[in-house]
């Protein structure tokens, strides 16, 4: 047999991993595995050029695509016309019910940064989506409270894991299969026709793309998949996250490659900042201040988001804003400040021309909806607002050195604390974690450790005196671990030690390691890379 499932078969897993679905995964792998390796090789080669001093720019070879004003993406699909509020979260059963009932227009069902990719989480998440579409999902909390699906659920949009990851529990011809193809393939095979019958369609968010060639690969996957199961071309729709600096220079080309399947672009935040450090971390003119100071209004982030809106609207596509990661607090003063920040953020996005935005908690849905209700009125979007006043240069996208703010002791300590707490939770199987009144996921842990590496590497000065050093960070780690151990039982101590080792591998090494995800750190640590 060409394909083997090495993960444990739990209750009902056979409904997801039936032979026809596995045959589909084999077909996807046979068609696209080699091209996937090629795009990853291209990523590495480009990163090597950046390490030697080259900077990205708008591609001269695709100038004709950018200058041709005649092409448009496909019109909005059913369930994706009005996207003023989107909620994101993992595909566990409770989140599935709560997200679909939240009042948001769209639920980003996340197999990527908000999911710890344990075998149980990956396959049970697929089951939860099948059950949700079939309207046979419910959840009973430990306190006895029962959750059931309401009458007007959000549109499901699935985010598979990125091209750089594999799923070690499914092996084809002796090698792990692409995690992207597993997440996409299982959902598409089981749910595409279900979604069509429900009046929607199989919709996706595409993460971590670094070029239009990666978008072309996804478009070819979509064409192949639609032919394989016998549904019309263009039924699939996909929104691409622009969360890497290289993709920011190829937004129009990405829309062009996906135009028959495109549902627009989304403006990420933490992964976008992370990609800046990942690609240019060795340069002292790309050192950023505290994570909290790098808001969406600093010059290089402002340039990127305004270019995204202009690009989407001139091609008839939705522009979706970034995450509001705050979560409601039981402390009135904290809650008031958080809600004011969220409201200001969503008002800015709506005023800039975005057609909708993300929240991480159902309690933020009304705040986001109010901002976009005010801007949109009775219209489902503002795609006709072309933002022709916007002109963004390559220099503006790369103006990281114009970011105001400093590196503070508190900022370094916060990065250490968040990363350790998140990795600890991730190792226990939880991928979306409430830490210090924010909903954190893998992207926030990535930038936390990556910033610390950069600050140590450059000996960055601290506000008030001193510099960021490896010894300073180790002392912070020791203090944080001591505090965490007081609250944990004996069985958790080993996991905390592993979390510290993973964080140290990514933050304290001589070189920024090539393991650009927590999952990859963990596999490397236990000899599975």
Secondary structure, 3 states (H helix, E strand, C coil): CCEEECCCCCCCHHHHCCHHHHHHHHHHHHHHHHHHHHHHHHHHHHHHHHHCCCCCCCCHHHHHHHHCCCCCCCCCCCCCCCCCEEEEEECCHHHHHHHHCCCCCEEEEECCCCCCCCHHHHHHHHHHHHHHHCCCCEEECCCCCEEECCCCCCEEEEECCCCCCEEEEEEECCEEEEHHHHHHHHHHHHHHHHHHHCCCCCEEEECCCCCHHHHHHHHHHHHHHHHHHCCCCCCCEEEEEECCHHHHCCHHHHHHHCCCCEEEEEECCHHHHHHHHHHHCCCHHHCCCCHHHCCCCCHHHHHHHHHHHHHHHHCCCCEEEEEECECCCCCHHHHHHHHHHHHHHHHHHHHHCCCEEEECCHHHHHHHHHHHHHHHCCCCCCCCCCCCCCCCCHHHHCCHHHCCCCCCHHHHHHHHHHHHHHHHHHHCCCCCEEECCEEECHHHHHHHHHHHHHHHHHCCECCCCCECCHHHHHHHHHHHHHHHHHCCCHHHHHHHHHHHHHHHHHHCCCCCCCCCCHHHHHHHHCCCC
